[in-house]
Amino acid sequence: MKSKPMLTLEDAARMAAAAEAEARNNQWDVVIAICDDGGHLLLLHRLDGVAPISSAIAPAKARAAALGKRETKLYEDMINQGRTAFLSAPLDGMLEGGVPVIVDGHVVGAIGVSGVKSSEDARVARAGLAAL
């Protein structure tokens, strides 16, 4: 039987703290969601002032990145380039801002961010990822 690494709550908290620091440095109000490899939420971190809808979008981005094993920007790009069939895929959150967490070649979870422009969401997510 194979074994693989997994995210812990401590890992998620460290990622959320780093993502929050990036968001605060830029005065961005965001929601940071971190999930496991099955797309199940481990941590939801909502900064003051963020729009309530972001509390639904950030976990959806994280889930899409974890289950798809890729950054959600790839889905958004495909849709924008005319592959509208992806709009019927069984995933929400196919907007930039979801980044998978890959350890030793295994996707062990993902971080999703929502609240500002998608490219800025992705920047915050990558800052969180860098904390690992």
C-alpha positions as CSV (number, residue, x, y, z in Angstrom):
1,M,0.0,0.0,0.0
2,K,1.3,3.5,-0.9
3,S,1.4,6.3,1.6
4,K,1.3,10.0,1.1
5,P,1.7,13.2,3.0
6,M,-1.4,15.1,4.3
7,L,-2.3,18.6,5.4
8,T,-2.7,19.2,9.1
9,L,-4.7,21.9,10.8
10,E,-1.3,23.4,11.8
11,D,-0.3,23.5,8.1
12,A,-3.5,25.1,7.2
13,A,-3.2,27.7,10.0
14,R,0.4,28.6,8.8
15,M,-0.8,28.9,5.2
16,A,-3.8,31.1,6.3
17,A,-1.5,33.4,8.3
18,A,0.8,33.9,5.4
19,A,-2.0,34.5,3.0
20,E,-3.6,37.0,5.5
21,A,-0.3,38.8,5.8
22,E,-0.1,39.2,2.0
23,A,-3.7,40.4,1.9
24,R,-3.2,42.9,4.7
25,N,0.0,44.2,3.1
26,N,-2.1,45.2,0.1
27,Q,-5.2,46.3,2.1
28,W,-7.3,43.5,0.5
29,D,-10.3,42.1,2.3
30,V,-10.5,38.4,1.4
31,V,-11.7,35.0,2.5
32,I,-9.0,32.3,2.6
33,A,-10.2,28.6,2.4
34,I,-8.0,25.6,2.8
35,C,-9.2,22.1,2.0
36,D,-7.8,18.6,1.9
37,D,-7.3,16.5,-1.2
38,G,-10.9,15.5,-1.3
39,G,-12.0,19.1,-1.3
40,H,-13.3,19.0,2.3
41,L,-12.8,22.3,4.2
42,L,-10.1,22.3,6.8
43,L,-10.1,26.1,7.5
44,L,-12.0,29.1,6.5
45,H,-10.5,32.5,7.4
46,R,-12.6,35.6,6.7
47,L,-11.2,39.0,7.0
48,D,-13.3,41.9,8.2
49,G,-15.0,43.9,5.4
50,V,-15.1,41.2,2.7
51,A,-18.3,40.6,0.8
52,P,-20.3,37.7,2.2
53,I,-20.4,35.9,-1.2
54,S,-16.6,35.4,-0.9
55,S,-17.3,32.9,1.9
56,A,-18.9,30.7,-0.7
57,I,-16.5,31.4,-3.6
58,A,-13.2,30.8,-1.7
59,P,-14.0,27.2,-0.7
60,A,-15.3,26.4,-4.1
61,K,-12.0,27.6,-5.6
62,A,-10.1,25.5,-3.1
63,R,-12.3,22.4,-3.9
64,A,-11.9,22.8,-7.6
65,A,-8.1,23.1,-7.3
66,A,-7.9,20.1,-5.1
67,L,-10.1,17.8,-7.1
68,G,-8.8,19.0,-10.5
69,K,-5.2,18.9,-9.3
70,R,-4.5,22.2,-11.0
71,E,-4.8,25.9,-10.6
72,T,-8.3,27.1,-11.2
73,K,-7.0,29.7,-13.6
74,L,-6.6,27.0,-16.2
75,Y,-10.4,26.4,-16.1
76,E,-11.1,30.1,-16.3
77,D,-8.8,30.4,-19.3
78,M,-10.4,27.5,-21.1
79,I,-13.8,28.9,-20.6
80,N,-12.7,32.4,-21.7
81,Q,-11.2,30.8,-24.9
82,G,-14.5,29.3,-25.9
83,R,-14.7,25.9,-24.1
84,T,-18.0,26.8,-22.6
85,A,-18.7,23.1,-22.0
86,F,-16.7,23.5,-18.8
87,L,-19.5,25.6,-17.4
88,S,-21.5,22.4,-17.0
89,A,-18.7,20.6,-15.2
90,P,-19.7,19.4,-11.7
91,L,-17.4,21.9,-10.0
92,D,-18.0,25.4,-8.9
93,G,-15.1,27.8,-8.4
94,M,-13.5,27.7,-11.8
95,L,-12.2,31.2,-11.4
96,E,-8.6,32.2,-10.8
97,G,-7.6,32.1,-7.1
98,G,-7.5,28.3,-6.4
99,V,-4.1,26.7,-6.1
100,P,-3.4,23.0,-5.3
101,V,-1.0,22.1,-2.5
102,I,1.5,19.6,-3.9
103,V,3.9,17.7,-1.6
104,D,6.3,15.0,-3.0
105,G,4.2,14.9,-6.2
106,H,0.9,14.3,-4.3
107,V,-1.9,16.9,-4.3
108,V,-2.7,17.0,-0.6
109,G,-5.2,19.9,-0.7
110,A,-5.6,23.4,-2.0
111,I,-6.0,27.0,-1.0
112,G,-8.7,29.2,-2.5
113,V,-9.0,33.0,-2.0
114,S,-11.9,35.3,-2.9
115,G,-12.5,39.0,-2.3
116,V,-10.5,41.0,-4.8
117,K,-9.6,40.7,-8.5
118,S,-8.9,37.0,-9.4
119,S,-5.2,37.6,-10.1
120,E,-4.9,39.2,-6.7
121,D,-6.8,36.3,-5.1
122,A,-4.2,34.0,-6.7
123,R,-1.4,36.1,-5.4
124,V,-2.7,35.8,-1.9
125,A,-3.2,32.0,-2.3
126,R,0.4,31.6,-3.6
127,A,1.7,33.5,-0.5
128,G,-0.2,31.1,1.7
129,L,1.2,28.1,-0.3
130,A,4.8,29.5,0.1
131,A,4.4,29.2,3.9
132,L,4.7,25.4,3.6
